[in-house]
Amino acid sequence: MEKSVEPKAIEGLTEGRIVHCVIGENEHRPAIVVKVWDHGTGCSNLQVFSDGTKASENSVGLVTSWLYSENQEPGTWHWIEKA
């Protein structure tokens, strides 16, 4: 019988960490991780901050069940790039 292999946990992923979420083509916003659902995929709820320049944007919003992506695909989150 084959053993199932659990995905490796994303190091450092915990509630309270600040990350970037990708909300559109090359549109990254800071967010705070408020709930981690899966440490292997990075599935997390994020409290997202925007600059409020668009009438439809709130200054803060909750997105749920977003996955981690090193490729920075829309609808995912990633660690903040080094300056």
C-alpha positions in Angstrom: 0.0 0.0 0.0 1.3 3.4 -1.0 1.6 6.1 1.6 0.0 9.4 0.8 2.5 12.3 0.9 1.3 15.4 2.8 2.3 18.7 1.2 5.1 20.4 3.0 3.9 23.2 5.3 4.6 26.7 4.1 7.2 28.0 6.5 6.3 31.1 8.5 2.6 31.0 7.6 0.6 32.0 10.7 -2.2 34.3 11.6 -1.0 37.9 11.9 1.7 37.7 9.1 1.6 40.4 6.4 1.6 39.1 2.8 0.7 40.5 -0.7 -2.4 39.4 -2.4 -2.9 39.7 -6.2 -6.3 41.2 -7.0 -5.8 41.8 -10.7 -3.1 41.9 -13.4 0.0 43.1 -11.5 -2.2 44.6 -8.8 -0.7 43.6 -5.4 -2.2 44.7 -2.1 -1.0 44.2 1.5 -3.0 41.8 3.6 -2.9 40.3 7.1 -3.5 36.6 7.4 -6.5 36.2 9.8 -7.1 32.4 9.4 -5.0 29.6 8.0 -7.1 26.7 6.7 -4.3 24.6 5.2 -0.6 25.0 5.9 0.3 22.8 2.9 -1.5 24.9 0.2 -1.5 28.1 2.1 -5.3 28.3 2.0 -6.0 31.4 4.1 -8.5 34.1 4.9 -6.9 37.6 4.4 -7.8 41.1 5.5 -6.8 43.2 2.5 -5.9 46.9 2.5 -6.4 49.1 -0.6 -5.6 52.7 -1.3 -9.3 53.6 -1.8 -8.7 55.4 -5.1 -11.6 53.6 -6.9 -15.1 54.4 -5.8 -15.9 50.7 -5.7 -13.0 49.9 -3.3 -13.4 49.8 0.4 -10.3 50.7 2.5 -10.3 47.1 4.0 -11.9 43.9 2.8 -11.9 40.2 3.6 -11.0 37.6 1.0 -11.5 33.9 1.9 -9.8 30.7 1.1 -7.0 32.2 -1.0 -4.1 29.9 -2.0 -0.4 30.6 -2.0 1.4 31.0 -5.3 5.1 31.7 -6.0 4.0 32.7 -9.5 1.9 35.6 -8.2 -1.3 34.6 -10.1 -4.4 36.7 -9.7 -6.6 35.5 -6.8 -3.6 34.2 -4.8 -1.2 35.5 -2.1 2.6 35.5 -1.8 5.3 36.7 0.5 6.1 40.4 0.2 9.1 41.0 -2.2 12.3 42.2 -0.7 12.9 45.9 -1.3 
